[in-house]
Amino acid sequence: MHNFRQLQIWKEGMAITKATYLVINNMPSTEKFGLISQISRCVVSVPSNIAEGSSRSSNKEFSHFLSVALGSLFELETQVLLCVDLGFLVLENTEQLIKDIIQLQKKISTFKKSLI
């Protein structure tokens, strides 16, 4: 069992969640039940699954939850890029967020390998 609050991947997941919420506040209200809702759910899923997985009794179970968190990060990256393509977000305002998402994808993948 791991203390999720001490995991760097959880801390970075929380930071990405906060940053994402700040970015999506600038999106059109017409997307409240569309992309905004979808983005909110998947970004919250990242640190939540890391925390939930850390409570599991085996590394295999923890690895499963890390896979879910990783999938949510790829979903988030896709949705942010889609919002830029649709003109809902400005690329300059999302560049750092996208870099952070990609960096966390790599860190979670590396951490998962260390559990095996």
Secondary structure, 3 states (H helix, E strand, C coil): CCCHHHCHHHHHHHHHHHHHHHHHCCCCHHHCCCHHHHHHHHHHHHHHHHHHHHCCCCHHHHHHHHHHHHHHHHHHHHHHHHHHHCCCCCHHHHHHHHHHHHHHHHHHHHHHHHHC
